Amino acid sequence: MSRATERLFSFAASSNFCREISSSSSAAAVVFFASLIKIHFLLILSAYNLGIINKFFQAAKLIMPNFILNIRSAEDELFLSDSFLQCYLLNSEIEQNALKCLCEKLLNAGKIVLLFGARALDLCAPLKADGVLLDLSASENIKRDMASARSLIKGGILGVVSRNRRHEAMIASENEPDFIVFKIWKDGSAQTLELSKWYNEFFLLQQAVMPQDDRADFEQYPSDMVILTPQDYKIFVAKK
């Protein structure tokens, strides 16, 4: 189980629903609830496969989206004290010494570090990054490219950017990335929003959106995560 997945289940376990159950003072209610779990275990598994439990996790996370900060240069602000920022996406084209310093700084702060760009796969292991975000939006062989990436990151987190079409999103998902990313623009937003809603309904994998211009309204998308530049994140926080 990846660190990102562990954090998702940790968050769900600390939700109000779980706290209310654990704080019940009625022994009879606890016994009754335990018996229901035992009797209906197979039904719960079926519900999970249908996405019902996943929808509960998603509802719990609506309090605040999970942001991934897209660091494109060594001078970008990191907001290390912001508890909502637990995952960082680093441009692998940043000068290598500066990139190494960024990785070390973020990892020492307990953050998840992913690499993105042309050198991401080659630098992931040497920099001890947690994984990569692989852009497969132009891939002609998604299965092969994901298998090749996995052989290089050796158990690390693998996120993939999909072409904004159902067919490619399905192929990528069949090969079980840790999460899938759709790039979004203001122009054509109706089509990408429909794709995002369809994906959210039929797949259990976590979904992220990555705005490509400052007019893209990411808040209307039913995604688990949003990938923002520090500048866009700062503007978003200032509006809240």
KEMARGU-402995 format. One record per atom (N, C-alpha, C, O): x, y, z; residue in one letter. Coordinates in steps of 0.2 Angstrom, whole numbers, padded with zeros to 4 digits, always signed. Example, Ala and Ser with C-alpha at 12.3 -4.5 7.8 and 13.67 -1.06 7.14 Angstrom:
2
+0066-0028+0039a+0062-0022+0039a+0066-0016+0039a+0071-0017+0042a+0064-0011+0035s+0068-0005+0036s+0064+0000+0039s+0067+0006+0040s
//
This chain:
240
+0004-0006+0000m+0000+0000+0000m+0004+0006+0000m+0009+0007+0004m+0003+0011-0005s+0007+0017-0005s+0006+0022+0001s+0001+0021+0004s+0011+0026+0002r+0010+0031+0007r+0004+0035+0006r+0000+0037+0011r+0002+0037+0000a-0003+0041-0002a-0010+0037+0000a-0015+0040+0003a-0010+0031-0002t-0016+0027+0000t-0017+0026+0008t-0022+0026+0010t-0011+0025+0011e-0012+0024+0018e-0015+0031+0021e-0018+0030+0026e-0013+0037+0019r-0015+0043+0022r-0023+0043+0020r-0027+0046+0024r-0025+0041+0015l-0032+0041+0013l-0036+0037+0018l-0041+0040+0021l-0034+0031+0019f-0038+0027+0024f-0037+0029+0031f-0041+0029+0035f-0031+0032+0033s-0030+0035+0040s-0035+0041+0040s-0038+0042+0046s-0036+0045+0035f-0041+0051+0036f-0048+0048+0037f-0052+0051+0041f-0050+0043+0033a-0056+0040+0034a-0058+0037+0041a-0063+0038+0043a-0052+0034+0043a-0053+0031+0050a-0054+0037+0055a-0057+0035+0061a-0052+0043+0054s-0053+0048+0059s-0059+0052+0058s-0059+0058+0061s-0063+0050+0053s-0069+0054+0051s-0074+0055+0057s-0073+0051+0062s-0079+0059+0057n-0084+0060+0062n-0088+0054+0063n-0090+0052+0068n-0089+0050+0057f-0093+0044+0057f-0090+0039+0062f-0093+0036+0066f-0083+0038+0061c-0079+0033+0065c-0079+0036+0073c-0080+0032+0077c-0078+0042+0074r-0077+0045+0080r-0084+0044+0084r-0084+0042+0090r-0090+0045+0081e-0096+0044+0084e-0097+0037+0086e-0100+0036+0092e-0095+0032+0082i-0096+0025+0084i-0091+0023+0090i-0094+0020+0094i-0085+0025+0089s-0080+0024+0095s-0082+0027+0101s-0080+0024+0106s-0085+0033+0101s-0087+0036+0107s-0093+0034+0111s-0095+0037+0116s-0097+0029+0108s-0103+0027+0111s-0102+0024+0117s-0097+0019+0118s-0106+0025+0122s-0105+0023+0129s-0110+0016+0130s-0109+0014+0135s-0113+0015+0125s-0118+0009+0126s-0114+0002+0124s-0113+0001+0118s-0113-0002+0128a-0110-0008+0127a-0114-0013+0122a-0112-0016+0118a-0121-0012+0123a-0126-0016+0119a-0125-0014+0112a-0125-0018+0107a-0125-0007+0111a-0124-0005+0104a-0118-0007+0101a-0118-0008+0095a-0112-0007+0105v-0106-0009+0102v-0106-0017+0100v-0104-0018+0094v-0109-0021+0104v-0110-0028+0102v-0114-0029+0096v-0112-0033+0092v-0120-0025+0096f-0124-0026+0090f-0121-0024+0084f-0121-0027+0079f-0117-0018+0084f-0113-0016+0078f-0108-0021+0076f-0107-0022+0070f-0105-0024+0081a-0100-0029+0079a-0103-0035+0076a-0100-0038+0071a-0109-0037+0078s-0112-0043+0075s-0114-0041+0068s-0114-0045+0064s-0116-0035+0067l-0118-0033+0060l-0112-0033+0055l-0113-0036+0050l-0106-0031+0058i-0100-0031+0054i-0099-0039+0052i-0097-0040+0046i-0099-0043+0057k-0098-0050+0056k-0103-0053+0051k-0101-0057+0046k-0109-0052+0052i-0114-0055+0048i-0114-0053+0041i-0115-0056+0036i-0113-0046+0040h-0113-0043+0033h-0107-0041+0030h-0106-0037+0026h-0102-0045+0032f-0095-0044+0029f-0095-0044+0022f-0092-0040+0018f-0098-0049+0019l-0098-0050+0012l-0102-0044+0008l-0100-0042+0003l-0107-0042+0011l-0111-0037+0009l-0107-0030+0009l-0107-0026+0004l-0103-0029+0014i-0098-0023+0014i-0093-0024+0008i-0092-0018+0005i-0090-0030+0007l-0086-0030+0002l-0089-0029-0005l-0086-0025-0009l-0095-0031-0006s-0099-0029-0012s-0100-0022-0013s-0100-0019-0018s-0102-0019-0007a-0103-0012-0007a-0097-0008-0009a-0097-0003-0013a-0091-0010-0007y-0085-0007-0009y-0083-0008-0016y-0081-0003-0019y-0085-0014-0019n-0084-0015-0026n-0088-0010-0030n-0087-0008-0036n-0094-0009-0028l-0099-0004-0031l-0097+0003-0030l-0100+0007-0033l-0092+0004-0026g-0090+0011-0025g-0094+0015-0020g-0093+0021-0019g-0098+0012-0016i-0102+0015-0010i-0098+0017-0005i-0098+0023-0003i-0093+0013-0002i-0088+0015+0003i-0084+0021+0000i-0082+0025+0004i-0082+0020-0006n-0077+0025-0009n-0081+0032-0009n-0077+0037-0008n-0087+0032-0010k-0091+0038-0010k-0091+0041-0003k-0091+0047-0002k-0091+0037+0002f-0091+0039+0009f-0084+0043+0010f-0084+0048+0013f-0079+0040+0008f-0072+0043+0009f-0072+0049+0005f-0069+0054+0008f-0075+0050-0001q-0074+0056-0005q-0078+0061-0001q-0076+0067-0001q-0084+0059+0002a-0088+0064+0005a-0085+0067+0011a-0085+0073+0013a-0081+0063+0015a-0077+0065+0021a-0072+0070+0019a-0070+0075+0023a-0069+0070+0013k-0063+0074+0010k-0066+0080+0007k-0062+0085+0006k-0072+0081+0007l-0075+0087+0004l-0074+0094+0008l-0075+0099+0006l-0072+0093+0014i-0071+0098+0019i-0065+0103+0016i-0066+0109+0016i-0060+0100+0013m-0055+0103+0009m-0052+0099+0004m-0050+0093+0006m-0051+0101-0002p-0048+0097-0007p-0041+0095-0005p-0037+0099-0002p-0038+0089-0007n-0031+0088-0006n-0027+0091-0012n-0028+0089-0018n-0023+0095-0010f-0019+0099-0016f-0012+0096-0016f-0009+0094-0012f-0010+0096-0023i-0003+0094-0024i+0000+0100-0027i-0003+0103-0032i+0006+0102-0024l+0009+0109-0026l+0014+0107-0032l+0018+0103-0031l+0013+0110-0037n+0017+0109-0043n+0022+0114-0043n+0022+0120-0045n+0028+0112-0042i+0034+0116-0041i+0038+0116-0048i+0041+0111-0049i+0038+0121-0051r+0041+0122-0058r+0048+0125-0058r+0052+0124-0063r+0050+0128-0053s+0057+0131-0052s+0059+0131-0045s+0055+0131-0041s+0066+0132-0044a+0069+0131-0038a+0067+0137-0034a+0067+0137-0027a+0064+0143-0037e+0062+0149-0033e+0055+0149-0031e+0053+0153-0027e+0051+0144-0033d+0044+0143-0031d+0043+0143-0023d+0047+0140-0020d+0038+0146-0021e+0036+0146-0013e+0034+0139-0012e+0030+0136-0016e+0036+0136-0006l+0034+0129-0004l+0028+0129+0001l+0025+0124+0001l+0027+0134+0005f+0021+0134+0010f+0022+0128+0015f+0017+0124+0016f+0028+0127+0017l+0029+0121+0021l+0025+0120+0027l+0024+0115+0030l+0023+0126+0030s+0019+0126+0036s+0012+0125+0035s+0008+0124+0040s+0010+0124+0029d+0003+0123+0027d+0001+0116+0028d+0003+0112+0024d-0003+0114+0033s-0005+0107+0034s-0009+0104+0028s-0009+0098+0028s-0012+0108+0024f-0016+0105+0019f-0011+0102+0013f-0014+0099+0009f-0005+0105+0013l+0000+0103+0008l+0004+0097+0010l+0009+0098+0014l+0002+0091+0008q+0006+0085+0010q+0010+0082+0004q+0014+0077+0005q+0008+0084-0002c+0011+0081-0008c+0014+0087-0013c+0010+0092-0014c+0020+0086-0015y+0023+0090-0020y+0025+0087-0026y+0028+0081-0026y+0024+0091-0032l+0026+0088-0038l+0032+0093-0041l+0031+0099-0042l+0038+0090-0042l+0044+0094-0044l+0045+0092-0051l+0046+0087-0053l+0047+0098-0054n+0049+0098-0061n+0056+0095-0062n+0061+0098-0059n+0057+0089-0065s+0063+0086-0065s+0068+0090-0070s+0074+0088-0070s+0066+0095-0073e+0071+0099-0077e+0074+0105-0073e+0078+0108-0075e+0072+0105-0067i+0076+0110-0062i+0083+0108-0062i+0084+0102-0062i+0087+0113-0061e+0095+0111-0061e+0096+0106-0055e+0093+0106-0050e+0100+0101-0057q+0100+0095-0053q+0102+0096-0045q+0099+0093-0041q+0107+0100-0044n+0108+0102-0037n+0103+0105-0033n+0101+0103-0028n+0099+0110-0037a+0094+0113-0034a+0088+0108-0033a+0085+0108-0028a+0087+0104-0037l+0082+0099-0037l+0083+0094-0031l+0079+0092-0027l+0089+0092-0030k+0091+0088-0025k+0090+0091-0018k+0087+0088-0013k+0092+0097-0017c+0090+0101-0011c+0083+0102-0010c+0081+0101-0004c+0079+0103-0015l+0072+0103-0014l+0069+0097-0012l+0065+0096-0007l+0071+0091-0015c+0069+0084-0013c+0070+0083-0005c+0066+0081-0001c+0077+0085-0003e+0079+0083+0004e+0075+0088+0008e+0073+0085+0014e+0074+0094+0007k+0070+0098+0011k+0063+0096+0012k+0060+0096+0018k+0060+0094+0007l+0053+0092+0007l+0052+0085+0011l+0048+0084+0015l+0057+0080+0009l+0056+0074+0012l+0058+0074+0020l+0055+0071+0024l+0062+0079+0022n+0064+0080+0029n+0058+0083+0033n+0057+0082+0039n+0054+0086+0029a+0048+0089+0032a+0042+0084+0032a+0036+0086+0034a+0043+0078+0030g+0038+0073+0030g+0033+0073+0024g+0027+0071+0024g+0035+0077+0019k+0030+0078+0013k+0031+0072+0008k+0037+0069+0008k+0026+0071+0004i+0027+0066-0002i+0030+0070-0008i+0027+0075-0009i+0035+0067-0011v+0038+0070-0016v+0037+0066-0023v+0040+0060-0023v+0034+0069-0028l+0034+0066-0034l+0038+0070-0039l+0038+0076-0039l+0041+0067-0044l+0044+0070-0050l+0040+0070-0056l+0036+0065-0057l+0041+0075-0060f+0037+0075-0066f+0041+0078-0072f+0045+0083-0070f+0041+0076-0078g+0045+0078-0083g+0049+0073-0086g+0049+0067-0084g+0053+0075-0091a+0057+0071-0095a+0062+0067-0091a+0064+0061-0093a+0065+0069-0086r+0070+0066-0082r+0067+0062-0076r+0071+0060-0071r+0061+0063-0075a+0058+0060-0069a+0059+0053-0067a+0061+0051-0061a+0059+0049-0072l+0060+0041-0071l+0067+0040-0069l+0069+0036-0065l+0072+0043-0072d+0079+0042-0071d+0081+0045-0064d+0086+0042-0061d+0078+0050-0062l+0080+0054-0056l+0076+0051-0050l+0078+0053-0044l+0071+0048-0050c+0067+0046-0045c+0071+0042-0039c+0071+0044-0034c+0074+0037-0041a+0078+0033-0036a+0084+0037-0034a+0085+0037-0028a+0088+0040-0038p+0094+0043-0035p+0092+0049-0030p+0096+0050-0025p+0086+0052-0031l+0084+0058-0027l+0080+0055-0021l+0078+0059-0017l+0079+0049-0021k+0074+0046-0016k+0067+0049-0015k+0064+0049-0010k+0065+0051-0021a+0058+0053-0022a+0053+0047-0021a+0055+0042-0021a+0047+0049-0019d+0042+0044-0017d+0039+0041-0024d+0036+0036-0023d+0040+0044-0029g+0037+0042-0035g+0037+0047-0041g+0040+0052-0040g+0033+0046-0046v+0033+0050-0052v+0026+0051-0054v+0021+0047-0053v+0025+0057-0058l+0018+0058-0062l+0020+0057-0069l+0024+0061-0071l+0018+0052-0072l+0020+0050-0079l+0014+0053-0084l+0009+0051-0083l+0017+0057-0089d+0012+0060-0094d+0011+0055-0099d+0015+0054-0104d+0005+0052-0099l+0003+0047-0105l-0002+0050-0109l-0005+0046-0113l-0003+0056-0109s-0008+0059-0114s-0007+0058-0121s-0011+0059-0125s+0000+0057-0123a+0001+0056-0130a+0004+0049-0131a+0007+0047-0137a+0003+0044-0126s+0006+0037-0127s+0002+0033-0132s-0004+0034-0132s+0006+0029-0136e+0003+0025-0140e+0002+0018-0137e-0001+0013-0140e+0006+0017-0132n+0006+0010-0128n+0006+0011-0121n+0011+0011-0118n+0000+0012-0118i+0000+0014-0111i+0002+0009-0106i+0006+0010-0102i+0000+0002-0108k+0002-0003-0104k+0010-0004-0103k+0013-0005-0098k+0013-0004-0109r+0020-0004-0110r+0024+0001-0106r+0028+0000-0102r+0021+0007-0107d+0025+0013-0104d+0024+0013-0096d+0029+0015-0093d+0018+0011-0094m+0017+0010-0086m+0022+0005-0083m+0025+0005-0078m+0022-0001-0087a+0027-0006-0085a+0034-0004-0085a+0037-0006-0080a+0036+0000-0090s+0043+0002-0090s+0044+0007-0084s+0049+0007-0081s+0039+0011-0083a+0040+0016-0077a+0041+0012-0070a+0045+0014-0066a+0036+0007-0069r+0037+0003-0063r+0043+0000-0062r+0046-0001-0056r+0046-0002-0067s+0053-0006-0067s+0058-0001-0064s+0063-0003-0061s+0057+0006-0065l+0062+0010-0064l+0061+0013-0057l+0066+0015-0053l+0055+0014-0055i+0053+0017-0048i+0053+0012-0043i+0053+0014-0037i+0053+0006-0044k+0053+0000-0039k+0049+0001-0033k+0051+0002-0028k+0042+0001-0035g+0037+0001-0029g+0035+0008-0027g+0031+0009-0022g+0038+0013-0030g+0036+0020-0029g+0029+0022-0031g+0026+0018-0035g+0027+0027-0029i+0020+0030-0031i+0020+0031-0039i+0025+0034-0041i+0015+0029-0042l+0015+0030-0050l+0008+0033-0051l+0003+0030-0051l+0008+0040-0053g+0002+0043-0055g+0003+0044-0063g+0008+0045-0065g-0003+0044-0066v-0002+0045-0073v-0007+0051-0076v-0013+0051-0073v-0005+0054-0081v-0009+0059-0084v-0012+0056-0090v-0008+0054-0094v-0019+0056-0090s-0022+0052-0096s-0024+0057-0101s-0025+0063-0100s-0025+0055-0107r-0028+0059-0112r-0035+0060-0110r-0038+0055-0107r-0038+0065-0112n-0045+0067-0110n-0050+0063-0114n-0055+0066-0117n-0050+0056-0114r-0055+0052-0117r-0056+0046-0113r-0051+0044-0109r-0062+0043-0113r-0064+0038-0109r-0059+0032-0111r-0057+0028-0106r-0058+0030-0117h-0054+0024-0119h-0047+0024-0116h-0046+0019-0113h-0044+0030-0116e-0037+0030-0113e-0037+0030-0106e-0033+0027-0102e-0042+0033-0103a-0043+0033-0095a-0044+0026-0093a-0042+0024-0088a-0048+0022-0097m-0050+0015-0095m-0044+0011-0095m-0042+0007-0091m-0040+0012-0101i-0034+0008-0101i-0029+0009-0096i-0026+0004-0093i-0028+0015-0094a-0023+0017-0089a-0025+0014-0082a-0021+0012-0079a-0032+0015-0081s-0035+0012-0075s-0034+0005-0074s-0033+0002-0069s-0035+0001-0080e-0034-0006-0080e-0027-0008-0077e-0026-0014-0075e-0022-0004-0078n-0015-0005-0076n-0013-0002-0069n-0008-0002-0067n-0018+0000-0066e-0018+0001-0059e-0013+0006-0056e-0008+0004-0053e-0013+0012-0059p-0009+0018-0056p-0012+0019-0049p-0017+0017-0047p-0008+0023-0045d-0010+0025-0039d-0015+0031-0039d-0020+0031-0035d-0015+0035-0044f-0020+0040-0046f-0020+0042-0053f-0014+0041-0056f-0025+0045-0056i-0025+0047-0063i-0026+0054-0063i-0030+0057-0059i-0024+0058-0068v-0024+0065-0068v-0027+0067-0075v-0025+0064-0080v-0032+0072-0075f-0034+0075-0081f-0032+0082-0081f-0033+0086-0076f-0029+0084-0087k-0028+0091-0088k-0034+0095-0089k-0038+0092-0093k-0035+0101-0087i-0042+0104-0088i-0040+0112-0090i-0035+0115-0088i-0044+0114-0095w-0044+0121-0097w-0051+0124-0097w-0056+0120-0096w-0051+0130-0097k-0058+0134-0097k-0061+0132-0103k-0067+0130-0103k-0058+0133-0109d-0061+0130-0115d-0062+0123-0116d-0057+0119-0114d-0068+0121-0117g-0069+0113-0118g-0070+0110-0111g-0070+0104-0110g-0072+0115-0106s-0073+0112-0099s-0079+0108-0098s-0079+0103-0094s-0084+0109-0103a-0090+0104-0102a-0088+0097-0103a-0091+0093-0100a-0084+0096-0108q-0082+0089-0110q-0077+0086-0105q-0078+0080-0103q-0073+0090-0102t-0068+0087-0097t-0072+0086-0090t-0071+0081-0087t-0077+0090-0089l-0081+0089-0083l-0085+0083-0083l-0086+0079-0079l-0088+0082-0089e-0092+0076-0090e-0087+0070-0089e-0090+0065-0087e-0081+0070-0092l-0076+0064-0091l-0075+0063-0084l-0075+0058-0082l-0074+0069-0080s-0072+0068-0073s-0078+0065-0069s-0076+0061-0065s-0084+0067-0071k-0089+0064-0067k-0090+0057-0069k-0092+0053-0065k-0090+0055-0075w-0090+0048-0077w-0085+0044-0074w-0086+0038-0071w-0079+0046-0074y-0073+0043-0070y-0075+0042-0063y-0074+0036-0060y-0077+0047-0060n-0078+0047-0053n-0084+0042-0051n-0084+0039-0046n-0088+0041-0056e-0094+0036-0054e-0092+0029-0055e-0095+0025-0052e-0088+0027-0060f-0086+0021-0062f-0080+0018-0059f-0079+0012-0060f-0075+0022-0057f-0069+0019-0055f-0067+0021-0048f-0069+0027-0045f-0064+0017-0044l-0062+0018-0037l-0055+0021-0037l-0053+0024-0031l-0051+0022-0042l-0045+0025-0042l-0046+0033-0040l-0050+0036-0042l-0041+0035-0036q-0041+0043-0035q-0040+0047-0041q-0036+0045-0045q-0043+0052-0042q-0043+0056-0048q-0040+0063-0046q-0042+0066-0040q-0036+0066-0050a-0034+0073-0049a-0035+0077-0055a-0035+0074-0061a-0036+0083-0054v-0036+0088-0060v-0031+0093-0060v-0028+0095-0054v-0028+0095-0066m-0022+0099-0066m-0024+0105-0071m-0023+0104-0077m-0026+0111-0068p-0028+0116-0072p-0022+0119-0077p-0016+0119-0074p-0024+0120-0083q-0018+0122-0088q-0019+0130-0089q-0015+0132-0093q-0024+0133-0087d-0024+0140-0087d-0028+0143-0081d-0031+0139-0077d-0027+0149-0080d-0030+0152-0073d-0037+0153-0074d-0040+0156-0069d-0040+0151-0079r-0048+0152-0080r-0051+0146-0078r-0057+0145-0078r-0048+0140-0078a-0051+0134-0077a-0054+0133-0070a-0050+0134-0065a-0060+0132-0069d-0063+0131-0063d-0063+0124-0060d-0068+0120-0061d-0058+0123-0056f-0057+0116-0054f-0062+0114-0048f-0063+0108-0047f-0065+0119-0045e-0069+0118-0039e-0075+0114-0042e-0079+0111-0037e-0077+0114-0048q-0083+0111-0050q-0082+0103-0052q-0087+0100-0053q-0076+0101-0052y-0074+0094-0053y-0074+0090-0047y-0072+0092-0042y-0077+0084-0048p-0078+0079-0042p-0071+0075-0041p-0071+0069-0040p-0065+0079-0041s-0059+0075-0040s-0057+0075-0033s-0059+0078-0029s-0052+0070-0032d-0050+0069-0025d-0044+0074-0024d-0043+0076-0018d-0041+0076-0029m-0035+0080-0028m-0035+0086-0034m-0037+0085-0039m-0031+0091-0032v-0030+0097-0037v-0023+0098-0037v-0020+0099-0032v-0020+0099-0043i-0013+0100-0044i-0012+0108-0046i-0015+0110-0051i-0010+0112-0042l-0009+0119-0043l-0002+0121-0042l+0002+0119-0038l+0000+0127-0046t+0006+0130-0045t+0006+0134-0038t+0000+0135-0036t+0011+0136-0035p+0011+0140-0029p+0007+0146-0030p+0004+0149-0026p+0008+0149-0036q+0004+0156-0037q-0003+0155-0037q-0007+0159-0034q-0006+0149-0041d-0013+0148-0041d-0015+0146-0034d-0021+0148-0032d-0011+0142-0030y-0013+0140-0024y-0014+0146-0019y-0019+0147-0015y-0009+0151-0019k-0010+0157-0015k-0016+0161-0017k-0019+0164-0012k-0018+0162-0023i-0024+0165-0025i-0030+0162-0023i-0034+0165-0020i-0030+0155-0023f-0036+0151-0021f-0037+0152-0013f-0042+0154-0011f-0031+0152-0009v-0032+0153-0002v-0034+0160+0000v-0038+0160+0004v-0032+0165-0004a-0033+0171-0002a-0041+0173-0004a-0044+0177+0000a-0044+0169-0008k-0051+0170-0010k-0056+0167-0004k-0062+0169-0004k-0053+0162+0000k-0057+0159+0004k-0058+0162+0011k-0062+0160+0015k
//
